[in-house]
Amino acid sequence: MISTLLCPNLTIVRADGNTTRQIDFAVQALFKGERVEVKDHWESGQNLAANRDLLSRIVARVNIENHVPYRGYELVVDKKNLQLKLDKLQ
């Protein structure tokens, strides 16, 4: 499992593109077969509202831009543990 907090080039500056970088990082990790633990950069992943917001943004990006069902994948969302993974459809 890989955490979105491991995303390279995160800064401490607000409005610096950190969330976008974390979303890109998560999508790439999902397509490499990783399970992704979603933790927002804000307050080092301790802010539950920020973590949930990041989770919903990642899900939206995967579904809208990557057309997951059409590529033979299913996005599995664990909202309780804030985790994502892609499974191949049978």
MMTF fields as JSON, N, C-alpha, C and O atoms, coordinates in Angstrom:
{
  "mmtfVersion": "1.0.0",
  "mmtfProducer": "UNKNOWN",
  "numBonds": 359,
  "numAtoms": 360,
  "numGroups": 90,
  "numChains": 1,
  "numModels": 1,
  "chainsPerModel": [1],
  "groupsPerChain": [90],
  "chainIdList": ["A"],
  "bondAtomList": [4, 2, 8, 6, 12, 10, 16, 14, 20, 18, 24, 22, 28, 26, 32, 30, 36, 34, 40, 38, 44, 42, 48, 46, 52, 50, 56, 54, 60, 58, 64, 62, 68, 66, 72, 70, 76, 74, 80, 78, 84, 82, 88, 86, 92, 90, 96, 94, 100, 98, 104, 102, 108, 106, 112, 110, 116, 114, 120, 118, 124, 122, 128, 126, 132, 130, 136, 134, 140, 138, 144, 142, 148, 146, 152, 150, 156, 154, 160, 158, 164, 162, 168, 166, 172, 170, 176, 174, 180, 178, 184, 182, 188, 186, 192, 190, 196, 194, 200, 198, 204, 202, 208, 206, 212, 210, 216, 214, 220, 218, 224, 222, 228, 226, 232, 230, 236, 234, 240, 238, 244, 242, 248, 246, 252, 250, 256, 254, 260, 258, 264, 262, 268, 266, 272, 270, 276, 274, 280, 278, 284, 282, 288, 286, 292, 290, 296, 294, 300, 298, 304, 302, 308, 306, 312, 310, 316, 314, 320, 318, 324, 322, 328, 326, 332, 330, 336, 334, 340, 338, 344, 342, 348, 346, 352, 350, 356, 354],
  "bondOrderList": [1, 1, 1, 1, 1, 1, 1, 1, 1, 1, 1, 1, 1, 1, 1, 1, 1, 1, 1, 1, 1, 1, 1, 1, 1, 1, 1, 1, 1, 1, 1, 1, 1, 1, 1, 1, 1, 1, 1, 1, 1, 1, 1, 1, 1, 1, 1, 1, 1, 1, 1, 1, 1, 1, 1, 1, 1, 1, 1, 1, 1, 1, 1, 1, 1, 1, 1, 1, 1, 1, 1, 1, 1, 1, 1, 1, 1, 1, 1, 1, 1, 1, 1, 1, 1, 1, 1, 1, 1],
  "groupList": [{"groupName": "MET", "atomNameList": ["N", "CA", "C", "O"], "elementList": ["N", "C", "C", "O"], "formalChargeList": [0, 0, 0, 0], "bondAtomList": [1, 0, 2, 1, 3, 2], "bondOrderList": [1, 1, 2], "singleLetterCode": "M", "chemCompType": "L-PEPTIDE LINKING"}, {"groupName": "ILE", "atomNameList": ["N", "CA", "C", "O"], "elementList": ["N", "C", "C", "O"], "formalChargeList": [0, 0, 0, 0], "bondAtomList": [1, 0, 2, 1, 3, 2], "bondOrderList": [1, 1, 2], "singleLetterCode": "I", "chemCompType": "L-PEPTIDE LINKING"}, {"groupName": "SER", "atomNameList": ["N", "CA", "C", "O"], "elementList": ["N", "C", "C", "O"], "formalChargeList": [0, 0, 0, 0], "bondAtomList": [1, 0, 2, 1, 3, 2], "bondOrderList": [1, 1, 2], "singleLetterCode": "S", "chemCompType": "L-PEPTIDE LINKING"}, {"groupName": "THR", "atomNameList": ["N", "CA", "C", "O"], "elementList": ["N", "C", "C", "O"], "formalChargeList": [0, 0, 0, 0], "bondAtomList": [1, 0, 2, 1, 3, 2], "bondOrderList": [1, 1, 2], "singleLetterCode": "T", "chemCompType": "L-PEPTIDE LINKING"}, {"groupName": "LEU", "atomNameList": ["N", "CA", "C", "O"], "elementList": ["N", "C", "C", "O"], "formalChargeList": [0, 0, 0, 0], "bondAtomList": [1, 0, 2, 1, 3, 2], "bondOrderList": [1, 1, 2], "singleLetterCode": "L", "chemCompType": "L-PEPTIDE LINKING"}, {"groupName": "CYS", "atomNameList": ["N", "CA", "C", "O"], "elementList": ["N", "C", "C", "O"], "formalChargeList": [0, 0, 0, 0], "bondAtomList": [1, 0, 2, 1, 3, 2], "bondOrderList": [1, 1, 2], "singleLetterCode": "C", "chemCompType": "L-PEPTIDE LINKING"}, {"groupName": "PRO", "atomNameList": ["N", "CA", "C", "O"], "elementList": ["N", "C", "C", "O"], "formalChargeList": [0, 0, 0, 0], "bondAtomList": [1, 0, 2, 1, 3, 2], "bondOrderList": [1, 1, 2], "singleLetterCode": "P", "chemCompType": "L-PEPTIDE LINKING"}, {"groupName": "ASN", "atomNameList": ["N", "CA", "C", "O"], "elementList": ["N", "C", "C", "O"], "formalChargeList": [0, 0, 0, 0], "bondAtomList": [1, 0, 2, 1, 3, 2], "bondOrderList": [1, 1, 2], "singleLetterCode": "N", "chemCompType": "L-PEPTIDE LINKING"}, {"groupName": "VAL", "atomNameList": ["N", "CA", "C", "O"], "elementList": ["N", "C", "C", "O"], "formalChargeList": [0, 0, 0, 0], "bondAtomList": [1, 0, 2, 1, 3, 2], "bondOrderList": [1, 1, 2], "singleLetterCode": "V", "chemCompType": "L-PEPTIDE LINKING"}, {"groupName": "ARG", "atomNameList": ["N", "CA", "C", "O"], "elementList": ["N", "C", "C", "O"], "formalChargeList": [0, 0, 0, 0], "bondAtomList": [1, 0, 2, 1, 3, 2], "bondOrderList": [1, 1, 2], "singleLetterCode": "R", "chemCompType": "L-PEPTIDE LINKING"}, {"groupName": "ALA", "atomNameList": ["N", "CA", "C", "O"], "elementList": ["N", "C", "C", "O"], "formalChargeList": [0, 0, 0, 0], "bondAtomList": [1, 0, 2, 1, 3, 2], "bondOrderList": [1, 1, 2], "singleLetterCode": "A", "chemCompType": "L-PEPTIDE LINKING"}, {"groupName": "ASP", "atomNameList": ["N", "CA", "C", "O"], "elementList": ["N", "C", "C", "O"], "formalChargeList": [0, 0, 0, 0], "bondAtomList": [1, 0, 2, 1, 3, 2], "bondOrderList": [1, 1, 2], "singleLetterCode": "D", "chemCompType": "L-PEPTIDE LINKING"}, {"groupName": "GLY", "atomNameList": ["N", "CA", "C", "O"], "elementList": ["N", "C", "C", "O"], "formalChargeList": [0, 0, 0, 0], "bondAtomList": [1, 0, 2, 1, 3, 2], "bondOrderList": [1, 1, 2], "singleLetterCode": "G", "chemCompType": "PEPTIDE LINKING"}, {"groupName": "GLN", "atomNameList": ["N", "CA", "C", "O"], "elementList": ["N", "C", "C", "O"], "formalChargeList": [0, 0, 0, 0], "bondAtomList": [1, 0, 2, 1, 3, 2], "bondOrderList": [1, 1, 2], "singleLetterCode": "Q", "chemCompType": "L-PEPTIDE LINKING"}, {"groupName": "PHE", "atomNameList": ["N", "CA", "C", "O"], "elementList": ["N", "C", "C", "O"], "formalChargeList": [0, 0, 0, 0], "bondAtomList": [1, 0, 2, 1, 3, 2], "bondOrderList": [1, 1, 2], "singleLetterCode": "F", "chemCompType": "L-PEPTIDE LINKING"}, {"groupName": "LYS", "atomNameList": ["N", "CA", "C", "O"], "elementList": ["N", "C", "C", "O"], "formalChargeList": [0, 0, 0, 0], "bondAtomList": [1, 0, 2, 1, 3, 2], "bondOrderList": [1, 1, 2], "singleLetterCode": "K", "chemCompType": "L-PEPTIDE LINKING"}, {"groupName": "GLU", "atomNameList": ["N", "CA", "C", "O"], "elementList": ["N", "C", "C", "O"], "formalChargeList": [0, 0, 0, 0], "bondAtomList": [1, 0, 2, 1, 3, 2], "bondOrderList": [1, 1, 2], "singleLetterCode": "E", "chemCompType": "L-PEPTIDE LINKING"}, {"groupName": "HIS", "atomNameList": ["N", "CA", "C", "O"], "elementList": ["N", "C", "C", "O"], "formalChargeList": [0, 0, 0, 0], "bondAtomList": [1, 0, 2, 1, 3, 2], "bondOrderList": [1, 1, 2], "singleLetterCode": "H", "chemCompType": "L-PEPTIDE LINKING"}, {"groupName": "TRP", "atomNameList": ["N", "CA", "C", "O"], "elementList": ["N", "C", "C", "O"], "formalChargeList": [0, 0, 0, 0], "bondAtomList": [1, 0, 2, 1, 3, 2], "bondOrderList": [1, 1, 2], "singleLetterCode": "W", "chemCompType": "L-PEPTIDE LINKING"}, {"groupName": "TYR", "atomNameList": ["N", "CA", "C", "O"], "elementList": ["N", "C", "C", "O"], "formalChargeList": [0, 0, 0, 0], "bondAtomList": [1, 0, 2, 1, 3, 2], "bondOrderList": [1, 1, 2], "singleLetterCode": "Y", "chemCompType": "L-PEPTIDE LINKING"}],
  "groupTypeList": [0, 1, 2, 3, 4, 4, 5, 6, 7, 4, 3, 1, 8, 9, 10, 11, 12, 7, 3, 3, 9, 13, 1, 11, 14, 10, 8, 13, 10, 4, 14, 15, 12, 16, 9, 8, 16, 8, 15, 11, 17, 18, 16, 2, 12, 13, 7, 4, 10, 10, 7, 9, 11, 4, 4, 2, 9, 1, 8, 10, 9, 8, 7, 1, 16, 7, 17, 8, 6, 19, 9, 12, 19, 16, 4, 8, 8, 11, 15, 15, 7, 4, 13, 4, 15, 4, 11, 15, 4, 13],
  "groupIdList": [1, 2, 3, 4, 5, 6, 7, 8, 9, 10, 11, 12, 13, 14, 15, 16, 17, 18, 19, 20, 21, 22, 23, 24, 25, 26, 27, 28, 29, 30, 31, 32, 33, 34, 35, 36, 37, 38, 39, 40, 41, 42, 43, 44, 45, 46, 47, 48, 49, 50, 51, 52, 53, 54, 55, 56, 57, 58, 59, 60, 61, 62, 63, 64, 65, 66, 67, 68, 69, 70, 71, 72, 73, 74, 75, 76, 77, 78, 79, 80, 81, 82, 83, 84, 85, 86, 87, 88, 89, 90],
  "secStructList": [7, 3, 3, 4, 4, 4, 7, 6, 6, 7, 7, 1, 1, 6, 6, 1, 1, 2, 2, 2, 2, 2, 2, 2, 2, 2, 2, 2, 2, 2, 2, 6, 6, 7, 7, 3, 3, 7, 7, 7, 6, 4, 4, 4, 4, 6, 7, 2, 2, 2, 2, 2, 2, 2, 2, 2, 2, 2, 2, 2, 2, 2, 2, 2, 2, 1, 7, 4, 4, 4, 4, 6, 3, 3, 3, 3, 3, 3, 6, 6, 6, 6, 3, 3, 3, 3, 3, 3, 7, 7],
  "xCoordList": [0.843, 0.0, 0.89, 1.947, 0.433, 1.187, 0.287, -0.905, 0.861, 0.108, 0.29, 1.366, -0.775, -0.67, 0.285, 0.722, 0.618, 1.591, 3.003, 3.889, 3.211, 4.526, 4.72, 5.759, 3.738, 3.821, 5.021, 5.195, 5.845, 7.001, 6.588, 5.516, 7.443, 7.3, 6.139, 5.663, 5.668, 4.659, 5.332, 6.471, 4.63, 5.168, 4.31, 3.252, 4.765, 3.965, 3.204, 2.564, 3.282, 2.623, 1.195, 0.972, 0.225, -1.166, -1.342, -0.626, -2.301, -2.628, -1.413, -1.177, -0.651, 0.57, 0.461, 1.464, -0.744, -0.948, -0.716, -0.613, -0.632, -0.371, -1.466, -1.169, -2.725, -3.824, -3.799, -3.995, -3.564, -3.476, -2.344, -2.509, -1.198, -0.073, -0.441, -0.103, -1.135, -1.53, -2.53, -2.453, -3.45, -4.41, -3.681, -3.923, -2.798, -2.023, -1.219, -1.18, -0.581, 0.224, -0.645, -0.246, -1.823, -2.723, -3.206, -3.235, -3.583, -4.066, -2.963, -3.213, -1.753, -0.631, -0.385, -0.152, -0.437, -0.213, -1.301, -1.012, -2.546, -3.646, -3.428, -3.628, -3.021, -2.821, -1.546, -1.344, -0.693, 0.472, 0.134, 0.999, -1.119, -1.56, -1.45, -1.654, -1.138, -0.999, -2.357, -3.286, -2.463, -3.582, -3.144, -2.009, -4.031, -3.675, -4.407, -5.633, -3.629, -4.18, -4.254, -3.249, -5.435, -5.659, -5.49, -6.26, -4.46, -4.205, -3.804, -2.806, -4.579, -4.305, -3.059, -2.701, -2.41, -1.201, -1.507, -0.638, -2.739, -3.122, -3.071, -3.684, -2.367, -2.193, -1.633, -1.977, -0.789, -0.094, -1.038, -0.719, -2.187, -3.126, -3.987, -4.68, -3.969, -4.741, -6.12, -6.925, -6.412, -7.696, -8.634, -8.466, -9.628, -10.517, -11.313, -11.497, -11.786, -12.551, -11.69, -12.161, -10.444, -9.537, -9.239, -9.147, -9.089, -8.839, -10.029, -9.853, -11.229, -12.438, -12.594, -13.007, -12.268, -12.342, -11.355, -11.698, -10.148, -9.15, -9.614, -9.446, -10.189, -10.715, -11.751, -11.696, -12.69, -13.739, -13.164, -13.653, -12.143, -11.512, -10.77, -10.795, -10.118, -9.413, -10.422, -10.219, -11.503, -12.54, -13.119, -13.302, -13.401, -13.95, -12.972, -13.37, -11.703, -10.69, -10.589, -10.546, -10.553, -10.438, -11.655, -11.512, -12.835, -14.049, -14.253, -14.703, -13.937, -14.191, -13.104, -13.409, -11.854, -10.78, -10.248, -9.724, -10.373, -9.751, -10.752, -10.35, -12.036, -13.076, -12.842, -12.796, -12.697, -12.292, -13.138, -12.56, -14.476, -15.222, -14.947, -14.992, -14.665, -14.438, -13.053, -12.819, -12.147, -10.793, -10.672, -9.585, -11.78, -11.756, -11.383, -10.937, -11.56, -11.25, -12.478, -13.417, -12.449, -13.453, -12.707, -11.755, -13.128, -12.516, -13.195, -14.407, -12.41, -12.924, -12.586, -11.419, -13.626, -13.463, -13.81, -14.928, -12.85, -13.057, -13.145, -12.126, -14.372, -14.557, -14.191, -13.76, -14.362, -14.055, -12.559, -12.156, -11.742, -10.29, -9.605, -8.38, -10.405, -9.883, -8.82, -7.694, -9.219, -8.31, -8.984, -10.206, -8.173, -8.633, -7.78, -6.604, -8.398, -7.632, -8.421, -9.637, -7.72, -8.343, -8.316, -7.274, -9.462, -9.542, -9.883, -10.676, -9.282, -9.629, -10.988, -11.29, -11.812, -13.112, -12.938, -12.074, -13.738, -13.655, -14.454, -14.507],
  "yCoordList": [-1.176, 0.0, 1.241, 1.276, 2.242, 3.485, 4.637, 4.659, 5.58, 6.725, 7.932, 8.146, 8.721, 9.939, 10.938, 11.881, 10.752, 11.627, 11.408, 12.235, 10.294, 10.011, 10.692, 10.531, 11.437, 12.161, 13.105, 13.871, 13.054, 13.955, 15.404, 15.671, 16.311, 17.745, 18.432, 19.463, 17.886, 18.6, 19.78, 19.674, 20.89, 22.077, 22.445, 21.855, 23.417, 23.897, 25.17, 25.791, 25.541, 26.753, 26.418, 25.448, 27.226, 27.023, 27.445, 28.312, 26.822, 27.122, 26.951, 27.748, 25.895, 25.644, 24.378, 23.911, 23.818, 22.639, 21.313, 20.278, 21.327, 20.089, 19.042, 17.864, 19.463, 18.514, 17.899, 16.693, 18.705, 18.187, 17.183, 16.146, 17.473, 16.53, 15.227, 14.146, 15.32, 14.108, 13.284, 12.055, 13.94, 13.225, 12.512, 11.329, 13.209, 12.6, 11.403, 10.355, 11.573, 10.51, 9.279, 8.149, 9.508, 8.406, 7.662, 6.432, 8.392, 7.762, 6.908, 5.781, 7.441, 6.667, 5.401, 4.33, 5.526, 4.364, 3.31, 2.113, 3.753, 2.809, 1.998, 0.783, 2.664, 1.957, 1.112, 0.312, 1.279, 0.402, -0.78, -1.607, -0.867, -2.002, -1.785, -2.724, -0.593, -0.299, -0.056, 0.429, -0.388, 0.052, 1.403, 1.547, 2.394, 3.751, 4.151, 4.082, 4.569, 5.136, 6.644, 7.279, 7.217, 8.631, 9.471, 9.362, 10.309, 11.257, 12.576, 12.656, 13.599, 14.907, 15.519, 15.215, 16.382, 17.041, 17.994, 18.26, 18.511, 19.473, 18.804, 17.754, 19.382, 18.868, 17.444, 16.631, 17.157, 15.859, 14.662, 13.617, 14.824, 13.71, 13.491, 12.477, 14.408, 14.24, 14.88, 14.7, 15.623, 16.306, 15.407, 15.243, 14.822, 13.85, 14.457, 13.81, 15.69, 16.336, 16.524, 16.311, 16.917, 17.095, 15.754, 15.675, 14.703, 13.371, 12.89, 12.331, 13.106, 12.687, 13.482, 12.936, 14.763, 15.582, 15.079, 14.976, 14.772, 14.242, 12.912, 12.671, 12.054, 10.773, 11.0, 10.358, 11.91, 12.147, 12.742, 12.445, 13.571, 14.141, 13.08, 13.107, 12.157, 11.073, 10.174, 9.807, 9.826, 8.982, 9.674, 9.039, 10.955, 11.695, 11.703, 11.493, 11.942, 11.988, 10.636, 10.568, 9.57, 8.234, 7.93, 7.438, 8.218, 7.893, 8.774, 8.288, 10.037, 10.957, 10.88, 10.746, 10.963, 11.057, 9.728, 9.646, 8.69, 7.421, 6.368, 5.281, 6.664, 5.761, 4.333, 3.389, 4.199, 2.932, 1.737, 0.718, 1.803, 0.594, 0.161, -1.029, 1.115, 0.793, 0.212, -0.42, 0.413, -0.137, -1.512, -2.089, -2.042, -3.369, -3.374, -4.395, -2.241, -2.139, -1.703, -1.126, -1.989, -1.498, -0.785, -1.331, 0.41, 1.141, 0.718, 0.872, 0.182, -0.256, 0.826, 1.165, 1.37, 2.478, 2.003, 1.551, 2.105, 1.793, 3.126, 3.692, 3.624, 4.945, 4.959, 5.985, 3.826, 3.764, 3.941, 4.693, 3.245, 3.289, 4.251, 4.365, 4.951, 5.909, 5.274, 5.759, 4.165, 3.447, 3.192, 3.079, 3.106, 2.847, 1.765, 1.607, 1.015, 0.082, -0.172, 0.013, -0.596, -0.974, -2.483, -3.107, -3.075, -4.505, -4.718, -3.976, -5.731, -6.1, -6.752, -7.587, -6.364, -7.007, -8.398, -8.612, -9.321, -10.714, -10.886, -11.984],
  "zCoordList": [0.0, 0.0, 0.0, 0.63, -0.717, -0.81, -0.359, -0.665, 0.362, 0.866, -0.041, -0.6, -0.183, -0.975, -0.329, -0.99, 0.95, 1.596, 1.053, 1.269, 0.349, -0.242, -1.593, -2.233, -2.013, -3.28, -3.263, -2.315, -4.304, -4.336, -4.602, -5.146, -4.215, -4.501, -3.796, -4.27, -2.671, -1.892, -1.196, -0.739, -1.119, -0.476, 0.722, 0.939, 1.498, 2.627, 2.261, 3.109, 1.003, 0.523, 0.094, -0.631, 0.543, 0.135, -1.321, -1.821, -1.986, -3.389, -4.297, -5.205, -4.031, -4.793, -5.644, -6.183, -5.771, -6.596, -5.897, -6.556, -4.567, -3.828, -4.018, -4.216, -3.959, -4.11, -5.503, -5.653, -6.505, -7.873, -7.999, -8.641, -7.4, -7.432, -6.729, -7.213, -5.589, -4.876, -5.695, -5.706, -6.366, -7.205, -8.336, -8.575, -9.031, -10.119, -9.619, -10.263, -8.468, -7.856, -7.561, -7.843, -6.999, -6.646, -7.885, -7.896, -8.924, -10.158, -10.781, -11.208, -10.831, -11.378, -10.563, -11.124, -9.242, -8.37, -8.574, -8.601, -8.717, -8.933, -10.209, -10.218, -11.276, -12.537, -12.544, -13.457, -11.548, -11.383, -10.488, -10.2, -10.044, -9.223, -7.733, -6.964, -7.305, -5.871, -5.216, -5.862, -3.962, -3.126, -2.576, -2.122, -2.61, -2.228, -0.95, -0.865, 0.034, 1.265, 1.061, 0.741, 1.245, 0.95, 2.213, 3.168, 2.184, 3.272, 2.639, 1.922, 2.906, 2.338, 2.965, 4.103, 2.199, 2.696, 3.846, 4.677, 3.902, 4.936, 6.303, 6.497, 7.232, 8.599, 8.59, 9.448, 7.636, 7.525, 7.548, 8.116, 6.934, 6.83, 8.049, 8.129, 9.005, 10.237, 10.167, 11.081, 9.103, 8.964, 8.165, 6.957, 8.849, 8.219, 7.069, 6.039, 7.232, 6.158, 4.912, 3.795, 5.096, 3.962, 3.294, 2.069, 4.095, 3.547, 2.72, 1.637, 3.23, 2.497, 1.207, 0.184, 1.254, 0.053, -1.004, -2.182, -0.582, -1.512, -2.099, -3.295, -1.276, -1.747, -2.849, -3.898, -2.61, -3.608, -4.889, -5.979, -4.775, -5.972, -6.784, -8.015, -6.102, -6.8, -7.518, -8.676, -6.832, -7.435, -8.672, -9.711, -8.563, -9.702, -10.868, -12.014, -10.588, -11.659, -12.36, -13.588, -11.578, -12.164, -13.033, -14.153, -12.53, -13.274, -14.497, -15.535, -14.398, -15.504, -16.576, -17.761, -16.169, -17.149, -17.644, -18.755, -16.84, -17.22, -17.676, -18.091, -17.609, -18.11, -17.623, -18.412, -16.323, -15.71, -16.151, -16.53, -16.124, -16.513, -17.951, -18.262, -18.817, -20.216, -20.455, -21.485, -19.535, -19.669, -19.026, -18.999, -18.507, -17.906, -16.436, -15.912, -15.764, -14.343, -13.553, -14.101, -12.274, -11.342, -10.213, -9.656, -9.883, -8.776, -7.484, -7.333, -6.549, -5.253, -4.24, -4.044, -3.592, -2.657, -1.26, -1.011, -0.346, 1.069, 1.807, 2.203, 1.99, 2.596, 4.075, 4.602, 4.744, 6.173, 6.424, 7.311, 5.638, 5.82, 4.855, 4.853, 4.027, 3.054, 2.159, 2.054, 1.512, 0.622, -0.722, -0.81, -1.749, -3.115, -3.745, -3.417, -4.665, -5.483, -6.755, -6.794, -7.786, -9.049, -9.157, -8.955, -9.476, -9.729, -11.198, -11.777, -11.788, -13.165, -13.161, -12.308, -14.129, -14.264, -14.853, -15.703, -14.413, -14.89, -16.161, -16.714]
}
